[in-house]
Amino acid sequence: MRFLLDAEQRGFAASLDALLSAADVPAVIRSRAAGDDAPLRALWRRLADVGVFALAVPETYGGTGLLPVELVLSCVELGRHGMPGPLAETFAASTLLESVGQTALLPGVASGQVILSLAAEGGYAADPDLADAVLRVGEGKAPLRQSLDPARRVGLPEDAIAVESGAERATGLAALCTAALALGTGRHLLAATVEYARTRTQFGTPIGGFQAVKHRLADVLLQLDFAEPLLYGAAVALQDALPSAGSDIAAAKAACGEAGYAAARAALQLHGAIGYTDEFDLSLWIRRARVLRNAWGTPSACRRRVLAGRIDG
């Protein structure tokens, strides 16, 4: 498969980059962690104004219809800038609102006024306290608790809306979007660590000149670069409703999750003690990478899904 983004898609990514670069996302994350959701909701609406949340909403309700490639493109940028909130869950839950009779929420999703969350079978919903509606696959409830990510809460409220059909496609979309968020997170961590390695000196020499540091960063770059084609290939498979879409998404999720986590580990080690500190913005991405690695499918679970797909095929 040969895949290249067209000029319109690249322009959309550039507009998201410009919007998020000017938004002081770390301050939004810290406000959410402190219990103030107003900055997050304001930025959410600004993202909606450029069409981000319309990408999974049917055209009848003010959206564009499901566009998996554009969703992946958006999530890579959102991950790279550290945007908090139940992003993957909102996209995935948007595709289920018609089946559960909640179409009145869809225009609000497209306009950024409504935030959604979604819980998989036996799992938690991300940020149910922030969401205006929570959907769930299967039974269950769980109290709200803090995640490793300071801007993220997990839980499952009693009034979550039960989903009876379309769950497999929606959970696959959540996994795909989470993979893209992980890849974007890894890209940011690598770029920040490379820049730090150019300026941090030991024995009078930038640490980026040491062979061991070069090799560590090169390994992370290779992991990210090898994961990216899997991610876009899975998006195309979902867009074209190919039989391999499920296993393609699982492969992308495993690769992107591991690559993002490898970038976090390298960033933590090469930044030294400052990588642990709450005051240092990069710690927000480091902790996010660990959460995204396991959300919507751990690497081992995703590999089992890929293997099962190979055997069944």
N, C-alpha and C positions, 0 to 999 in steps of 0.2 A: 504494500500500500504506500503510495506517495501522497503526502499531505503537506500543503503549505497554506498558511493564513493569507487571505486576500487583503487588499488595501483597506477595505472598510473594517474588517476585523482588527487589523493592526491599529487603525485610527481609534477604534473603540477602546482598545487596551491602553492607548496613549492618553485618552481623555480620562480614563479611570485613574491612571497613574498620576496625572496632574491634579485631579480632584483630591485624591487621598494624600498626596505629598503636601498639600496645603492645609490639611485638616488636623494636624497634630494628633494622630491616632493614639500614641502612647498616653496622652492626657485623657482621651476618651476611655481607654482601657482602665486607667487608674480611677477615673470617676465611677465607672461601673463597679470596680472592685470595692470602692468605698460606699456603694449603695445609691449613687446618683446616676439614674439611667437617662436623664434628659439629653446629655451630649450624644450618647449613642443613638437615641431615637432621632435626634436632629440630623446626624450624619446618615442614618438609615434612609431618611426621606430624601436627602440630597442624592444618594445613590439611586433611589427610585426615579428621581427626576431625569437621570441620564439613561434610564431604561433597564437597570440591572434586574429588578425584581419582576419585571414583565416577562422575563425570558422563560419562565415556566408556567405562566398564566395563559389560559386559552384566549384567543382573539376576541371572543364574544364578551369577555369581561375586562377588556382594556389591555390585554397582553399581546405577546407575539406568537403564542403557541410555544410548545417545548422546543428549544434550540440547544441541544447538548454541547455542541462545539463552543458556542458563544458563552454558555454557562461555565464551561471549563476555563475558557479564557478569562472570564470575570473572576472566578474563584482563585486563579493563580495570582492575579493582581491583588485581590482582597487578602489573600494569605501573605503575600509579599509585604504588604503594608500593615499586617497585624490586625485587621478589622475584627472586632469582637462581635458576639451575638450568634444566634442559631442560624447561620447562613445556609449550610447544607440542608438543615432540617426545614427551613422555610421553603426552599426550592422544592424539596421532595414532597412536603405536605401540600404544596400548591396543586400538585397533580392529583391529589386525593379528595379535594374538597367537593367536587361534583358528585363523587360516589357516596359521600356521607351526607349529602343534602345541605351543604354549607356554602353554596355558591355566592351568597350575599357577602362573604368575606373576600372574594377574589378581587374585586376592584380595589379594595383597601390594600391588599397584598401588592398589587401592581403599583399603587401610588405611594407605598412605603408607610401607610398609616396602620397596617396590620402586620404583626410579627407572628410567625407560627413556630411550633416545635413538633417533633415526631419521635416516638419511642418505638424501637424494634421489639420483637417478641422477647419477653423476659428482661428487657433493658430499661435504661433511664432515658428521659428526655433532656435535651440540653436547654438550659435557661428557661424552665417552665414558668418561673416568676416574672420573666420579661415578656413571654409570649401572650398574645391575646387569645389564642386557642391552641390546645395541645391535642394531637392525634396519637393514638396508640395502636399497635398491632398486637393482638392477644390481650390477656387479662393482666392485672397487676396494679399496684400502687407503691410508691416509695416516698419517704420524706425528703425534703429539699436538703442538699448538703453541698459543701464547697468542693470544687474540683482542684486539681493541681494548678490549672490555669486560674489566676486570681480574678479574671473577669467572667468566669464561667461557673454556673451552678448546675447541678444535676438532680433530678427527682422525677416523680410521676404523680400528678395530682389525681384525686378520685374522680374529678369531672372530666378527665381526658376522653376524647371522642373515639369510640371504637371503630376500627377500619376492618371491613370484611372482604373487600375486593381491591385488586390493584396494588396490593402491598409489595409484591416482589419487585415490580418495576420501580416503585417509589423508593424502596430501600436500596435498590441498585443505583438509583440516581443520587441518593444521599451518600453512598460510598464513593461514587465518581466525584462528586463535588468536594468531599472530604479529602480525596486523593489530590485534587487540584490545590486545595488550601495548603496541604502538607508540602507540595512541591514549591508553591510560592513562599512558604515559610522558610524552606531550606535555601531557596535562592537568596533571600534577604540575609540569612545567617552566614552564608558563604561570602557574600559581598562585604558584609560588615567585618568578617574575620580577615579577609584579604586586606582590606584597608588598614585594619589594626596591625597586621603583620608588617605592613610597609613602614609604620611609624614607631612601633614599639622596638626599643633597642636593648640588646644584651651584649656585653663585652664590646660596646662601641659599634655594633652592627645591627641593622634591622633584622628581626627574627625571621622575616620572610625570606631572607637570604640563606637560611639553614636548610640543608637538604631534607631533613626529616619533616620540617614544616611544609616545604614545597610538596613533598610526596603525600602528606596527609590532606592538604587542600586539593591536590590533583585527584586523589581518590574520591573525595566528596563531589567534585565537579563531574567526574565520570558517572557516579551514581545518579546524580540529578539529570545529566544529559541522557543517560540510558532510560530513565524512568519517563521522560517527557513524551517520546513517541508512543509508549504504551498508553499513556493518558489520553492523548488525542486519538489514537486508534480505537480506544474503548468508546470515546465520545461518538466517533463516526459509526461504530457498530451499533450503539444505542439509537442513534439518529436513523439509521437504515433498518432497524429492527432485525439485525442479523442473529441467527441462532447462537452464535458465539458471544453475544454481548455480555451475558452474565459472567462467564469465565474471563473475558477480556477486562471487565471492570475489576474483578478480583485481582488479576495480575497487576493492573495499574495501581490499585490501592496498596498492595503489598510493596511494590517497587517505590512508589512515591512516599509511603509512610516510612519505609526504611531509609530512604535517601534523606528525607527531612530530619529524621532522628540522627543520622550520621552527621549531618551538618550541625545539629545542636551539640552533639558530643564534641566535635572538633572545635566549635566556637567556645564551649565551656573550658576545654583544656587549654586552648591557645590564648584565651583571654586571662587565664589564671584566676586568682581569687575574686576579681571584680565581676566575673561571670556569675557568681553566686548571689550578688547583692540585689535587693529589691529596687534600689535607687537607680541601677544601671538599666537603661531601656532594653538592652539586648536580652536580659533575663526574661522579659515578657514573651519573646519569640522562642527562647529555649524551652520554657515550660509548655508553651503552646504546641511545639513539635512533638513532645512526649504524649500529649493528649490526642493529637490528630493521628498519631501512629496507630493507636488502638481503637479509635472511634469508628463505628460502622465496619468492623472487621479487623481483627488483629492480623499481623502478617502470617502467622501460622494458619489461622482459619481461612484466610484468602488463598494461601497455597493449596490447602486441601480442596477448596472450591475449584481451583484451576486444574488440579490433578483429576478430580471427579469429572470435570468437563472433557478432559482428554480421554479418559477411559470410556465415558458414555459416547463420545464422538467416534 
